[in-house]
Amino acid sequence: MDVIQNIGKSIADSFSKSVEAYIAVALVGDSCFRILDKAKKTNKIKFVVGVNLPTPVEVLKELRNRYSSDAKIYRCEFFHPKVYLFRMKDGSLVAYVGSANFTDGGMNTNVELSVSITNQDTCKGILGWFSKVFEEAEPITDNFLANYKEYTAKWTKKRKEQENDFILITKELDICQMKRYEDIKLGYEKWIRLKYPTITKDSFNSYISGLNSINMKTNFIESLVYAKTNSEVEAVFEKTKNKILGLGFAKSTIDNWKSYLKRFKSYWLEKEIV
């Protein structure tokens, strides 16, 4: 069993290699079709999609167009699983179960957690569970889609209002955090450039700008300030590198950050530390 943060690549690979797929998720986005297009035409795919969260009407229509009665919706209760089960050519089963919906965020960019399962008894149990909910699920009808369109519009509007409220609530905290970061950065920048002139202002800022959040930048700087030995310095860079690799960014972006890491670490290790 492997723990995976973003399963997009694993799901795409599984679709391309499998002969059957069983998907049960709370939410589906239109980005799912880029992954589904990797499946062979002979692949038998079944879907159960929840409707409490607003899967776009056009997505449900396209699922119905592609998979006919093998694409269903679940209305009995609030449907919130994220299950992806595949049967491979050799008959073996592999499953991915966790927090990731079948959306671009769930597959590639959110902080998610899923596990891959290859134990056949466990996978057969998941298949039995899927068969049960598939029987309980309902077909996607035109009448349902007509009524559902209004629901999704209201849900989307409400979500936007909630996002605006959250921005207002966190604005003050963000301002405080930014001030703390700028104070730390300013003091550290002056100190390091005076004591270690090989570290230029441009090289310092180019690396720091690569880190994608104020918290990450602040933690990185503070960790370096308090590092006392070579092994502690190495640990700071390794931890930061692993965070970057886990964020799901494009390969070119990750390669740039790796390059910054390598250069910045070579500057830093010129310090006279034990």
N, C-alpha and C positions, 0 to 999 in steps of 0.2 A: 504493500500500500504506500503510495507516494502522496505527499502534501503539495498542492499546487496553488499559487496565488491567482494566476490568470490562465484559464484553460482553453482560450481561443484556438491556439495552435493544435493542442491535443484533440479538441473536438473536430477541427477541420481534417486532421490526419485520420481520425477514426471514421469519419464519413467517407473519405476517399478509399479506405481499405475494407470497410465492412459490407456485409450483405443484408443486414437488417439493422434498424435503428429505432429506439423507443425513447421518445422525449416527453417529459412531463415537467412543465415549468409554470411559474406564476405570471411571467411577463415575456413577451417576444417583441423584438424591434425589427425594423426593416433590414438592418444590417445582417440579420440571420441568413438572408438569402445568398449572400456572398459565400457563406460557409456551406449552405445546402447545395449550392451549385457544384461543389466538389464531389458530391455523392454520385456514384455510378447510376445510370438509368435503371438498372436491375435491382438497385437497393430498395428493399421494402421498408418504408419509413412510416411510423405512426406517431401522432402528436396528441397530447392532452394539454390544453392551455387554460389557465385560470382567467377569469374575467373580472375579478375584484380590482386588480390593478389594470390600468387602461392600455391594453394591447391595442394599437391602432386598428381601426376598422379595415383599412386597406391591407394590413398584414394578415388579418384573419381571412379576408377574401382570397388573398394569394395562396395561403395555406390550403384553403378549400379547393382552389383551382388546381393546385399541384397534386394534392393527396386525396381529394374527394372525401369519402366517408372515413378515411383513415386519419383525418384531422378533426378533432372534437374539442368542445369546450366543457369545462367543469363548473357547474352552478350549484351543486348540492350543499357545499359549505365553502368557506374561504379557502381557496386552493393556493398553497404557498411552497410547494416542493421545487427543487432544481435537480432533476435527475436526467442523466444522459446515459443510455445503455446501448451497447453495440454487440452484434454477433459477427464474428470475423469469419473469413473463408474456411478456416479449419473447424468451425463450429464452436469455438471458445467464446466466452462472453467477457466484456470489460465494461465497467461502469465508472461514471464520474458523478459524485454526489457532493453537494456543498451549498454555497450561498449564491452562486452565479446564475442569474437569469440569462435567457438567450437574447441578449442585447449587446451592443458594442461595449458599453460600460462593463457589463457582467463578464464578457469574454476577455476584454483586453485592457481596460484602463482603471476600473475601480480597484480598491483594496478588497479582494475577495478571498475566500478559502474553500478549496475543494479537495477531495481525496479521490485518487484513482483506485479502483478495486478490481482485482483479477481473481480473487478466490471464487471458484465456480459455484460453491454452495450459496455464498452470499449473493452473487449475481443472479442465481436462479430465484432466490427469495425476492430480489428487487423486481425481476421479471413477473413473478406471481403478483406482487403488489401492483405493478403497472397494469396487468391484465384486469385486475379488479376495478381500478379507477377508470380504465378505458371502457369497461362495460357500463359503469355508472355515468359516464360522460354523455354529452348530447351532440348531435350534429350541428354544424354552423349553418343556420337558415337565414334567408333574406329578411324575414320578419325580425329575428333577433338582431341582426346587424343594423337595421333601421332604428330600433329602439336604443341599441348600444351606442350609436354615434352621439346621441345627445348626452348620454352618461359620460362618455370619454371627454367631451367638450367641457362639461361642468367640472370634472375631476382635474383636468389640465389647468383650468382657471384657478381652482382652489389651490393646486400645488404651487402655481406661480405666486399667489398671495402668501403662502407659507414660506416660500423661498425669500420673498422680500422682507417678511417679518424676521426671518433668521439673520438676514444681512444686517438689519438694524440692531438686533440684539447683540451680534458679535462685533459690530463696528468699533465700539469702544475698546473691546479686548484686543482687536487687531491693531488699533492705534498705540495702545500701551506696549504690545509686543514689538511693533515696528520701532518705537522709540528705544526700547531696550536693546534691540539688535543694532540700531545705528550707533548707540553709545558704545557698545562693545566693539563694533567694527572700527569705529573711529579711533578709539584708544589703542586697539590691537594693531591697526594699520600703522599708526605713528611709531609705536614701540618696535615693531618688527622691522620697519624700514630704516630706523636709526641704528638698530643693533645688527641687522643682517642686510646690508645694501644689495646683496645678490637677488633678494626678493623684491622685484619692482612693483610699483603700484598697479601697473597694467596686468602683470601675471597674477597678482593677488585677486584683483577684481574679476578677471576673466574666469578664474576657477569658482569663486563664490557665486557669480551670476549663474553658473550651471546648476546650482542646487535649487530645487523647485519650491521651497517653502521657507518662510522666515524661521520656523522652528528648526528646520534642518541646518540652515546657515548658522544660527545662533549656537546650536549644539556642537557643530563642527568646530567653530572658532573657540568656544569655551573648552572643548575637549583637548584641542591642541595646546592651549595656554597652560593647562594643568598636566600635560604629558611630561614625564620626567626622564623616561628611558627610551631607548630605541624601540623596545618591544611595545611600549605604550603608544608611541607615535605610529608604529606599524598597525596596531589594533584600531586606532582612530581612522586611518585611511581605509583599512579593510572593511570596517563597519559601514563607512560612508559609501564605499564602492558597492557593497551588497544592497544597500538601500536603493541606490540608483538602478542597479540591475533588476530590482524587483518592481520597478515602477511601470514597466511595459512600454517604454518609449522606443522610437525608431532606432534602428541599429546605428545610423550615422550619428545620432545624438549621443547614444551611449559611448560610441567610439571616441567622440570629442571629449566627453567627460573623463573617460579612461586616460586620455592623453593629458588632460589637465591634472589629473591625479598623479600621474607619473612624474610630470615636471615639477609640480608643487611639492611632492614628497622629496624629490631630489634637492630642492632648495632647503626644505625644512630640516633634512638630515645633516645639513652643514652646521647645524647648531652644535655647540660643545656640550653634548649630553653623554651620560655614562652608557 
